[in-house]
Amino acid sequence: MALSVWKRPRIKALIRDGNYNVVHIHEPFAPVPPALGARTSSALTIGTFHAYRERGHLYRMSKYMLRTSPRRIDGRIAVSNAARHYVSRFFPGDYEIIPNGIDYDRFASPAPAPKGFDDGRINLLFVGRMEKRKGLRYLLSAYADLKWDFPELRLTVVGPGEPDADSQRVMGERNLNDVVFAGRVSDEMLPAYYQSADIFCSPATGSESFGIVLLEAMAAGVSIVASDIAGYRDVIDHGADGLLAQPNDPTALAGALRTLIEDPARRAQMGAAGRLKAHGYRWPEVASRVLDFYQKVASRPELAGIV
């Protein structure tokens, strides 16, 4: 999303001169470049919708900006039930659910553990940006409680940025001086962090339409504890391949983590079930579904001759 209206001539020329059969736009109703693509294309035009918010500011603003502008989206894809529900509130229509994909083999192929992570301790892993909505502060509070009973527990935080003020406050108040902040790690090293974890935890507070990090952890065969939020419920089958805990609640999060810490067999069972599920999100599988959708839309009588 960018309010760069001066790009309009460039976008129009790009689409016109490309002579494309299909123009596939992500978030086609987000201002301004994607919306320009939707208005400009005379090819088969497909839109994928990713967003999910508890409130509707993004699409409400888009609806206002686009209400007098012609646009055509021939086929609509939502990456999850949560994303479909959200966009349908503002732009009703038929949406095909096709999830995001992952590079399954990269995360499933065995990788050596990062230095110091193969010492027999129970490893908890968080992967994400240091944003408040990612919920790191709740995981830190849960971790502090669990350390009393599991002193060999270790929490590793992977992701760019600095801990937010709430997270800093929790660490100071609870004297958490053993959390490993790995920062941004390379694409080559990330699978090793997943595979070295005993439990992956994503305590996001909301506004997640999907759970790429959940699928990456699943592909690595790691058991999962995550917040019980809309986007994550589309990925996690509670009790089968992960546990969902009440969001914004460190006590509930600690309880779910404790369940898996105390039950290695269940961790292994969930890790195996997650790896099997993640296999269905491989990019070749997802790409095949997208291509099938192109054909399905193109076969509609009113679109004859476009592709």
Secondary structure as the mmCIF struct_conf table of DSSP 4:
data_model
#
loop_
_struct_conf.conf_type_id
_struct_conf.id
_struct_conf.beg_label_comp_id
_struct_conf.beg_label_asym_id
_struct_conf.beg_label_seq_id
_struct_conf.end_label_comp_id
_struct_conf.end_label_asym_id
_struct_conf.end_label_seq_id
HELX_RH_3T_P HELX_RH_3T_P1 VAL A 5 LYS A 7
HELX_RH_AL_P HELX_RH_AL_P1 ARG A 8 GLY A 18
TURN_TY1_P TURN_TY1_P1 ASN A 19 ASN A 19
BEND BEND1 ASN A 21 ASN A 21
STRN STRN1 VAL A 22 HIS A 26
BEND BEND2 GLU A 27 GLU A 27
TURN_TY1_P TURN_TY1_P2 PRO A 28 PHE A 29
BEND BEND3 ALA A 30 ALA A 30
TURN_TY1_P TURN_TY1_P3 PRO A 31 VAL A 32
HELX_RH_AL_P HELX_RH_AL_P2 PRO A 33 THR A 40
BEND BEND4 ALA A 43 ALA A 43
STRN STRN2 LEU A 44 PHE A 49
BEND BEND5 GLU A 54 ARG A 55
HELX_RH_AL_P HELX_RH_AL_P3 HIS A 57 LEU A 66
TURN_TY1_P TURN_TY1_P4 ARG A 67 THR A 68
BEND BEND6 SER A 69 SER A 69
BEND BEND7 ASP A 74 ASP A 74
STRN STRN3 GLY A 75 ALA A 78
BEND BEND8 VAL A 79 SER A 80
HELX_RH_AL_P HELX_RH_AL_P4 ASN A 81 SER A 88
TURN_TY1_P TURN_TY1_P5 ARG A 89 PHE A 90
BEND BEND9 PHE A 91 PHE A 91
BEND BEND10 GLY A 93 GLY A 93
STRN STRN4 GLU A 96 ILE A 97
STRN STRN5 ILE A 102 ILE A 102
HELX_RH_AL_P HELX_RH_AL_P5 TYR A 104 ALA A 108
BEND BEND11 SER A 109 SER A 109
HELX_LH_PP_P HELX_LH_PP_P1 PRO A 112 PRO A 114
TURN_TY1_P TURN_TY1_P6 LYS A 115 GLY A 116
BEND BEND12 ASP A 119 GLY A 120
HELX_LH_PP_P HELX_LH_PP_P2 ARG A 121 ARG A 121
STRN STRN6 ILE A 122 VAL A 127
BEND BEND13 GLY A 128 GLY A 128
BEND BEND14 MET A 130 MET A 130
HELX_RH_3T_P HELX_RH_3T_P2 LYS A 132 LYS A 134
HELX_RH_AL_P HELX_RH_AL_P6 LEU A 136 LYS A 147
TURN_TY1_P TURN_TY1_P7 TRP A 148 ASP A 149
TURN_TY1_P TURN_TY1_P8 PRO A 151 GLU A 152
STRN STRN7 LEU A 153 VAL A 158
BEND BEND15 GLY A 159 GLY A 161
HELX_RH_AL_P HELX_RH_AL_P7 ALA A 165 GLU A 173
TURN_TY1_P TURN_TY1_P9 ARG A 174 ASN A 175
STRN STRN8 VAL A 180 GLY A 183
BEND BEND16 ARG A 184 ARG A 184
TURN_TY1_P TURN_TY1_P10 ASP A 187 MET A 189
HELX_RH_AL_P HELX_RH_AL_P8 LEU A 190 SER A 196
BEND BEND17 ASP A 198 ASP A 198
STRN STRN9 ILE A 199 SER A 202
BEND BEND18 GLY A 206 GLY A 206
BEND BEND19 SER A 209 SER A 209
HELX_RH_AL_P HELX_RH_AL_P9 ILE A 212 ALA A 219
TURN_TY1_P TURN_TY1_P11 ALA A 220 GLY A 221
STRN STRN10 SER A 223 SER A 227
HELX_RH_AL_P HELX_RH_AL_P10 ALA A 230 ARG A 233
TURN_TY1_P TURN_TY1_P12 ASP A 234 VAL A 235
STRN STRN11 HIS A 238 HIS A 238
TURN_TY1_P TURN_TY1_P13 GLY A 239 ASP A 241
STRN STRN12 GLY A 242 GLY A 242
STRN STRN13 LEU A 243 ALA A 245
TURN_TY1_P TURN_TY1_P14 PRO A 247 ASN A 248
HELX_RH_AL_P HELX_RH_AL_P11 PRO A 250 ILE A 261
TURN_TY1_P TURN_TY1_P15 GLU A 262 GLU A 262
HELX_RH_AL_P HELX_RH_AL_P12 PRO A 264 ALA A 278
HELX_RH_3T_P HELX_RH_3T_P3 HIS A 279 TYR A 281
STRN STRN14 ARG A 282 ARG A 282
HELX_RH_AL_P HELX_RH_AL_P13 TRP A 283 ALA A 298
TURN_TY1_P TURN_TY1_P16 SER A 299 SER A 299
BEND BEND20 ARG A 300 ARG A 300
HELX_RH_3T_P HELX_RH_3T_P4 PRO A 301 LEU A 303
TURN_TY1_P TURN_TY1_P17 ALA A 304 GLY A 305
#
